[in-house]
Each structure stands twice: as structure tokens, then as C-alpha cells.
Amino acid sequence: MTGQVLSEVSGVVAADRAAGLVAAYRELVTHPLPDGLVRTELLAGPDGHWRIQTLWRDRAALEAVRATPGGAPAPRLLRDAGADPTLTAFEVKVHLTAQVGPT
């Protein structure tokens, strides 16, 4: 067990608001990242489904961000884009990072 937690915030965003969501996410990640954030990514799926997945060092790091004034930024970004976000947190039980050679 790694102790890491993957948070996933998902929602449906109208096509005409997608560019604004991408711009807001890009702006967000230019600022200092919270302590314990390992990796984050914005994912676009079919039919306007969007996800922000963030890997955290541990559950305490995720909970610290959720407890800040205004709450965690991922749900706020999706709400601002017109989505009704859903948050799910997963405990990372097994982790593998593939070694990629030069291209």
C-alpha cells in the first residue's frame, strides 16, 4: 500500500464552455501547487464529460486542500464551467510507473 490517494472530480461541460475550462485549469496550475500534490491532469472525454484527476501524497494532503477557504479548486473549476461536479477519492493500492525510453 502506498498511502497515496487519487481524487477524481468529474462533470459534463457544454461544448461552448470547454475552452474556458481548459484556460482556467491552465491558469490554476501556473500558481504554486498545494503541499502533497503529486500529479494532476485535465481529461476530456466523449459527450462533454470532463475529469480532473489528481494524485495526492496521502489522504491528509487531499483533506487539507478540501478544508481551505473556498474548498478544493477542481470542483470549483467545473462548477464555474457549468457542470455539477462529482468527487470520488480512490486509495492507491498498487502503483507502477513505466520506464519510457528516448523517442
N, C-alpha and C positions, 0 to 999 in steps of 0.2 A: 504494500500500500504506500502511495506516495504522499498522501496528505493534501495533494492539490485538488482544486475544485474548478470545474468548468461551468461558467454561467452562460446561459443562452437566453437572450431576450429576442422574441420574435413578434412579428406583426405583419399585416397586409397594408401596403402603401400604394396609393393611386399613382399611376404612371406619371402624371404631371407633377408629382411631388418627389419623385425618386431622385432627381438631380439635387434638390435641396437637401435631402437626407445624406447623400454622398458628400456634398460640400460641408455640411455640419459635422459629419464624422471626421473628415479630413482636418477640419479646424480643431476639433476636440483633441485629436492625437498629436497636434503640434505643441500642446501645453504639457507641462510636467505630468507624468503618469503617476497614479497613486502607488504607494508602497504596497508591494505584494503582487502587482500586476505583472504577469509573465509574458503574455501574448494576447493580442486582441485582433479581431478581423470582422469586417462587414461583409456579409454574404447576400447576394441577390439570387432568388430562385424564381421559379415559374409563377405566373399569375399574380405578380406583385408581392410575393412572400419574401420578406427580408429577415435576416438574423444578424445579431451581433453576438459573437462568441468570444468569451474572454476566459483565459486560463489564469487562475489565481494561485499563489503560493500555498494558501490554505484557506479554510472557511473563515477564519478570523479576519483575513485581509478583505475578503468579499463583504463580510458583515460590517467592517469598519467603513467601507465606501457607501454601503446602503444606509448607514446611520448618519452620514454627513447631512448638513442642511441642504435641502433640495433633493436629497436622495441620489441614487446612482445615476450617472449620465445616460447610460444606454436606454433605459425605459423612457427617459425624458426626450431623447432624440427621436425615438419612434412616435411618441405622443405628439411632438411638435410637427411630425410629418403626417399626422392624421391617423395613425394606427392606434389600435387598442392593444398595447403590448402585453405579452405573457412572459414571465420569468420562470425559468427552470434551472436548478443547480444540480450538477452531477458530481459525485465523488469519483476522482480518477483512481481506478483500481490497478490498471496496468498501463505503462507508458513506454512507447518506443519511438525514437526519432531515427528515421532512415538517414544513412550517410550518402550524400549525393556527391558524385564526382564532378570534376570540371566539365563544362559544356563547350 
